[in-house]
Amino acid sequence: MSFCRKKILFFSCRIINALIRGKKKNVRTFALPENGKFNPKSEYFLGSIVVFKNNNEQFEVIDGQQRLITLLLLLRAFHTTFEINNDNAFDSDKISAVCKQIAKCIWKTDEYYKPFYDQLKIDSQVATDDSTNELFNILREGLIYNESTSRYMQNYKFYLGKINELQNNKVNWLDLPNRILNNCVLFPITAGSQDTALRIFSTLNDRGKPLSDSDIFKVQLYKAFSAQGKRDDFIKKWQILEAACNKIFSSAKDTPMNELFNRYMHYERAIEGLKDSTQIGSRAFYERDNYKLFRVDHERVFKNLVMLANFWYDVFSQNEDNLSPRALKKLFILNYAPNSMWTFLVSVYYLHNQDSFDDEDFCGFLDKLTAFIWAFTIKNGGSSTNKLRPPFYKEMLNIVNNKPITFAEYR
């Protein structure tokens, strides 16, 4: 994306709400003068935005997406209103000047600040939903889609309505967008890498909705598939995968997609022969060597993620076409295990045997797993996740090396 200027990159809807409702005097005084005259030196601090420059020399926003989009929708609402009122000869010069300032923020322009309405200064690298495309259409065309229920459209219509209220109340509303553009202050933070930007974001942000691990993984996979010209195919498959995980893992402590990536991580660990029972987070695991697993082996990884999600969906939906009633009953019993470590071992087993899956062998595997967990729990007076990692990680290596699980060291 391209930035319109250093001073202003995002805007909070609380400002325009305060203008209309008059609930925050300091905001109202800053935006609309009480004595008919602005103090040109007064400024309103809106916080910071965290970005990093990617390999294509483009800025990627890590913290500030919501505020940036809010600002663009508000400025587009002003621009739309100006287009409608441009026949007002008395204010035509002022309208023209403000329109040029807004145009530089939303669109690419020529040397005379004439906008190219089809060339926005913002884009999404992971536009996996139709509402995001609607956002771009709003910014390009400024149209209202009455049949739309997206939050982008709701906010855009809200701003148009509030601007119309200012007009009807005879407020000097023409100065407001110029005030926003020139006197709202933003502190830009440009990090040297995505990882640094994420660390800064985690430190600074304790209010907004944080990025999940799967959000970061999605970007890496998106880049890899886009480089092969498979962007649209990836988006469709990701949407299906995400919808399935939202059903399967709705009760998980982590986000549904994070849960899937966490279960899959143990399969990759076993393939690599990692014996260390020290647990690291999925982000730390996948980000190794600049997300090499997603960059180099993205097709195999994504295929396995889909296969693993399909397996757990069969368990969730009790699909007897793919799993026998006997196996489903044994999996039901494992739900009463002291923790969810068993799901990692089952995930490794399924992925390793997916091409030659045998129900009888699977049921035998589940019998051994169930017996061990119950015996281990009784013997140790409990079975915490940390206690189960050493025996489970060893058996994961046995599985991928086509050896039977025995828990031999714990008999």
Disulfide bonds with the S-S distance in Angstrom:
none
